[in-house]
Amino acid sequence: MTEEMINLGEQYSCTPIGFTQSVIGEVVSKMTNCAVVKVAQCAVEDQELLDEKASMVVAKYDTFK
């Protein structure tokens, strides 16, 4: 997806930087090449990493579905 296709406040599936699996979460901020996502669901293997990041992650637009 592109920046123009992503809407603030909507939920998307994406793969954040440093994560092995996709997450589902709400876009809370958009930047030039990526967005900040508040994660609602993630894979078990990424849960510890998510906890370290207080459920807020950064994902590039091309990883959004």
N, CA, C and O atoms as a GROMACS GRO file, in nm:
protein
  260
    1MET      N    1   0.084  -0.118   0.000
    1MET     CA    2   0.000   0.000   0.000
    1MET      C    3   0.089   0.125   0.000
    1MET      O    4   0.208   0.118   0.027
    2THR      N    5   0.028   0.236  -0.030
    2THR     CA    6   0.100   0.363  -0.028
    2THR      C    7   0.048   0.449   0.086
    2THR      O    8  -0.056   0.420   0.145
    3GLU      N    9   0.120   0.555   0.117
    3GLU     CA   10   0.081   0.646   0.224
    3GLU      C   11  -0.061   0.698   0.204
    3GLU      O   12  -0.137   0.710   0.300
    4GLU      N   13  -0.097   0.729   0.081
    4GLU     CA   14  -0.229   0.785   0.051
    4GLU      C   15  -0.341   0.685   0.078
    4GLU      O   16  -0.454   0.726   0.104
    5MET      N   17  -0.312   0.556   0.072
    5MET     CA   18  -0.413   0.452   0.092
    5MET      C   19  -0.439   0.422   0.240
    5MET      O   20  -0.540   0.360   0.274
    6ILE      N   21  -0.349   0.465   0.327
    6ILE     CA   22  -0.358   0.437   0.471
    6ILE      C   23  -0.430   0.553   0.540
    6ILE      O   24  -0.395   0.669   0.519
    7ASN      N   25  -0.530   0.521   0.622
    7ASN     CA   26  -0.606   0.624   0.693
    7ASN      C   27  -0.580   0.617   0.843
    7ASN      O   28  -0.578   0.509   0.902
    8LEU      N   29  -0.560   0.733   0.905
    8LEU     CA   30  -0.544   0.739   1.050
    8LEU      C   31  -0.669   0.685   1.118
    8LEU      O   32  -0.781   0.709   1.072
    9GLY      N   33  -0.649   0.612   1.226
    9GLY     CA   34  -0.761   0.559   1.304
    9GLY      C   35  -0.817   0.428   1.254
    9GLY      O   36  -0.902   0.370   1.321
   10GLU      N   37  -0.774   0.380   1.140
   10GLU     CA   38  -0.823   0.253   1.087
   10GLU      C   39  -0.727   0.140   1.120
   10GLU      O   40  -0.607   0.163   1.140
   11GLN      N   41  -0.779   0.018   1.127
   11GLN     CA   42  -0.696  -0.099   1.156
   11GLN      C   43  -0.650  -0.166   1.028
   11GLN      O   44  -0.723  -0.176   0.929
   12TYR      N   45  -0.524  -0.211   1.032
   12TYR     CA   46  -0.463  -0.278   0.919
   12TYR      C   47  -0.378  -0.394   0.969
   12TYR      O   48  -0.343  -0.400   1.087
   13SER      N   49  -0.345  -0.484   0.880
   13SER     CA   50  -0.246  -0.586   0.905
   13SER      C   51  -0.117  -0.539   0.840
   13SER      O   52  -0.117  -0.493   0.726
   14CYS      N   53  -0.007  -0.550   0.913
   14CYS     CA   54   0.123  -0.508   0.860
   14CYS      C   55   0.233  -0.583   0.933
   14CYS      O   56   0.208  -0.648   1.035
   15THR      N   57   0.355  -0.574   0.881
   15THR     CA   58   0.470  -0.635   0.946
   15THR      C   59   0.564  -0.524   0.993
   15THR      O   60   0.634  -0.463   0.912
   16PRO      N   61   0.565  -0.497   1.123
   16PRO     CA   62   0.650  -0.390   1.176
   16PRO      C   63   0.798  -0.421   1.162
   16PRO      O   64   0.838  -0.536   1.148
   17ILE      N   65   0.879  -0.317   1.165
   17ILE     CA   66   1.024  -0.330   1.158
   17ILE      C   67   1.071  -0.412   1.277
   17ILE      O   68   1.039  -0.379   1.391
   18GLY      N   69   1.148  -0.520   1.251
   18GLY     CA   70   1.202  -0.604   1.356
   18GLY      C   71   1.115  -0.721   1.396
   18GLY      O   72   1.158  -0.805   1.476
   19PHE      N   73   0.993  -0.731   1.344
   19PHE     CA   74   0.902  -0.839   1.378
   19PHE      C   75   0.909  -0.948   1.272
   19PHE      O   76   0.941  -0.922   1.156
   20THR      N   77   0.880  -1.073   1.313
   20THR     CA   78   0.884  -1.185   1.219
   20THR      C   79   0.749  -1.211   1.153
   20THR      O   80   0.743  -1.263   1.042
   21GLN      N   81   0.641  -1.175   1.222
   21GLN     CA   82   0.506  -1.201   1.172
   21GLN      C   83   0.427  -1.071   1.161
   21GLN      O   84   0.468  -0.967   1.213
   22SER      N   85   0.314  -1.077   1.093
   22SER     CA   86   0.226  -0.961   1.080
   22SER      C   87   0.153  -0.935   1.211
   22SER      O   88   0.134  -1.025   1.293
   23VAL      N   89   0.114  -0.811   1.230
   23VAL     CA   90   0.033  -0.770   1.345
   23VAL      C   91  -0.093  -0.702   1.291
   23VAL      O   92  -0.099  -0.665   1.174
   24ILE      N   93  -0.191  -0.686   1.377
   24ILE     CA   94  -0.310  -0.609   1.343
   24ILE      C   95  -0.317  -0.494   1.442
   24ILE      O   96  -0.308  -0.513   1.563
   25GLY      N   97  -0.334  -0.373   1.388
   25GLY     CA   98  -0.340  -0.259   1.477
   25GLY      C   99  -0.391  -0.134   1.408
   25GLY      O  100  -0.414  -0.131   1.287
   26GLU      N  101  -0.409  -0.029   1.490
   26GLU     CA  102  -0.463   0.099   1.445
   26GLU      C  103  -0.351   0.197   1.413
   26GLU      O  104  -0.257   0.212   1.491
   27VAL      N  105  -0.360   0.262   1.299
   27VAL     CA  106  -0.262   0.363   1.260
   27VAL      C  107  -0.287   0.489   1.343
   27VAL      O  108  -0.396   0.547   1.338
   28VAL      N  109  -0.185   0.531   1.419
   28VAL     CA  110  -0.200   0.649   1.504
   28VAL      C  111  -0.120   0.769   1.453
   28VAL      O  112  -0.145   0.883   1.494
   29SER      N  113  -0.025   0.743   1.363
   29SER     CA  114   0.055   0.852   1.308
   29SER      C  115   0.115   0.809   1.175
   29SER      O  116   0.152   0.692   1.158
   30LYS      N  117   0.125   0.902   1.081
   30LYS     CA  118   0.185   0.874   0.951
   30LYS      C  119   0.306   0.962   0.930
   30LYS      O  120   0.306   1.080   0.965
   31MET      N  121   0.411   0.903   0.872
   31MET     CA  122   0.533   0.976   0.837
   31MET      C  123   0.558   0.957   0.689
   31MET      O  124   0.474   0.901   0.619
   32THR      N  125   0.670   1.003   0.640
   32THR     CA  126   0.699   0.997   0.497
   32THR      C  127   0.702   0.855   0.443
   32THR      O  128   0.638   0.827   0.341
   33ASN      N  129   0.774   0.764   0.508
   33ASN     CA  130   0.790   0.628   0.456
   33ASN      C  131   0.729   0.520   0.542
   33ASN      O  132   0.733   0.402   0.505
   34CYS      N  133   0.673   0.557   0.656
   34CYS     CA  134   0.621   0.457   0.748
   34CYS      C  135   0.511   0.516   0.837
   34CYS      O  136   0.484   0.636   0.834
   35ALA      N  137   0.450   0.428   0.917
   35ALA     CA  138   0.343   0.470   1.007
   35ALA      C  139   0.365   0.409   1.144
   35ALA      O  140   0.428   0.304   1.158
   36VAL      N  141   0.313   0.477   1.247
   36VAL     CA  142   0.314   0.425   1.383
   36VAL      C  143   0.180   0.354   1.404
   36VAL      O  144   0.074   0.409   1.376
   37VAL      N  145   0.188   0.231   1.455
   37VAL     CA  146   0.070   0.147   1.472
   37VAL      C  147   0.059   0.104   1.618
   37VAL      O  148   0.156   0.057   1.678
   38LYS      N  149  -0.061   0.120   1.675
   38LYS     CA  150  -0.090   0.067   1.809
   38LYS      C  151  -0.145  -0.073   1.789
   38LYS      O  152  -0.254  -0.091   1.734
   39VAL      N  153  -0.070  -0.173   1.832
   39VAL     CA  154  -0.100  -0.312   1.802
   39VAL      C  155  -0.212  -0.367   1.891
   39VAL      O  156  -0.212  -0.349   2.012
   40ALA      N  157  -0.308  -0.434   1.826
   40ALA     CA  158  -0.418  -0.501   1.896
   40ALA      C  159  -0.393  -0.651   1.906
   40ALA      O  160  -0.430  -0.715   2.004
   41GLN      N  161  -0.328  -0.709   1.802
   41GLN     CA  162  -0.300  -0.853   1.798
   41GLN      C  163  -0.164  -0.877   1.734
   41GLN      O  164  -0.126  -0.810   1.638
   42CYS      N  165  -0.091  -0.974   1.792
   42CYS     CA  166   0.035  -1.014   1.728
   42CYS      C  167   0.058  -1.162   1.754
   42CYS      O  168  -0.009  -1.223   1.837
   43ALA      N  169   0.153  -1.219   1.682
   43ALA     CA  170   0.188  -1.360   1.696
   43ALA      C  171   0.259  -1.382   1.830
   43ALA      O  172   0.325  -1.291   1.881
   44VAL      N  173   0.245  -1.501   1.885
   44VAL     CA  174   0.304  -1.535   2.015
   44VAL      C  175   0.455  -1.511   2.015
   44VAL      O  176   0.509  -1.462   2.114
   45GLU      N  177   0.522  -1.545   1.906
   45GLU     CA  178   0.669  -1.531   1.902
   45GLU      C  179   0.715  -1.385   1.904
   45GLU      O  180   0.831  -1.358   1.934
   46ASP      N  181   0.627  -1.291   1.873
   46ASP     CA  182   0.662  -1.149   1.877
   46ASP      C  183   0.609  -1.077   2.001
   46ASP      O  184   0.631  -0.957   2.016
   47GLN      N  185   0.540  -1.148   2.090
   47GLN     CA  186   0.476  -1.084   2.206
   47GLN      C  187   0.576  -1.014   2.298
   47GLN      O  188   0.549  -0.904   2.345
   48GLU      N  189   0.690  -1.076   2.324
   48GLU     CA  190   0.791  -1.014   2.412
   48GLU      C  191   0.844  -0.885   2.352
   48GLU      O  192   0.860  -0.785   2.423
   49LEU      N  193   0.872  -0.886   2.223
   49LEU     CA  194   0.919  -0.765   2.155
   49LEU      C  195   0.812  -0.657   2.159
   49LEU      O  196   0.844  -0.539   2.179
   50LEU      N  197   0.687  -0.695   2.140
   50LEU     CA  198   0.577  -0.599   2.146
   50LEU      C  199   0.566  -0.537   2.286
   50LEU      O  200   0.545  -0.416   2.299
   51ASP      N  201   0.581  -0.618   2.390
   51ASP     CA  202   0.575  -0.568   2.527
   51ASP      C  203   0.685  -0.465   2.553
   51ASP      O  204   0.662  -0.366   2.622
   52GLU      N  205   0.803  -0.487   2.497
   52GLU     CA  206   0.914  -0.393   2.511
   52GLU      C  207   0.882  -0.259   2.445
   52GLU      O  208   0.932  -0.155   2.488
   53LYS      N  209   0.801  -0.262   2.343
   53LYS     CA  210   0.768  -0.141   2.267
   53LYS      C  211   0.636  -0.078   2.312
   53LYS      O  212   0.586   0.012   2.245
   54ALA      N  213   0.580  -0.124   2.424
   54ALA     CA  214   0.456  -0.070   2.479
   54ALA      C  215   0.342  -0.070   2.376
   54ALA      O  216   0.262   0.023   2.371
   55SER      N  217   0.337  -0.174   2.294
   55SER     CA  218   0.231  -0.195   2.194
   55SER      C  219   0.231  -0.093   2.079
   55SER      O  220   0.136  -0.090   2.000
   56MET      N  221   0.334  -0.011   2.068
   56MET     CA  222   0.344   0.087   1.959
   56MET      C  223   0.463   0.048   1.872
   56MET      O  224   0.575   0.033   1.921
   57VAL      N  225   0.438   0.030   1.742
   57VAL     CA  226   0.543  -0.013   1.649
   57VAL      C  227   0.544   0.074   1.525
   57VAL      O  228   0.451   0.151   1.501
   58VAL      N  229   0.651   0.062   1.448
   58VAL     CA  230   0.666   0.135   1.322
   58VAL      C  231   0.670   0.033   1.209
   58VAL      O  232   0.742  -0.066   1.216
   59ALA      N  233   0.592   0.060   1.104
   59ALA     CA  234   0.588  -0.030   0.988
   59ALA      C  235   0.596   0.053   0.859
   59ALA      O  236   0.534   0.159   0.848
   60LYS      N  237   0.673   0.002   0.763
   60LYS     CA  238   0.680   0.067   0.632
   60LYS      C  239   0.550   0.044   0.558
   60LYS      O  240   0.485  -0.059   0.575
   61TYR      N  241   0.511   0.139   0.476
   61TYR     CA  242   0.384   0.132   0.404
   61TYR      C  243   0.373   0.009   0.314
   61TYR      O  244   0.264  -0.044   0.295
   62ASP      N  245   0.485  -0.037   0.258
   62ASP     CA  246   0.477  -0.151   0.166
   62ASP      C  247   0.450  -0.283   0.238
   62ASP      O  248   0.430  -0.385   0.172
   63THR      N  249   0.448  -0.284   0.374
   63THR     CA  250   0.415  -0.407   0.448
   63THR      C  251   0.268  -0.411   0.489
   63THR      O  252   0.224  -0.511   0.547
   64PHE      N  253   0.192  -0.306   0.461
   64PHE     CA  254   0.050  -0.302   0.498
   64PHE      C  255  -0.033  -0.386   0.402
   64PHE      O  256  -0.004  -0.392   0.283
   65LYS      N  257  -0.137  -0.451   0.456
   65LYS     CA  258  -0.229  -0.532   0.376
   65LYS      C  259  -0.371  -0.487   0.402
   65LYS      O  260  -0.464  -0.542   0.344
   0.00000   0.00000   0.00000
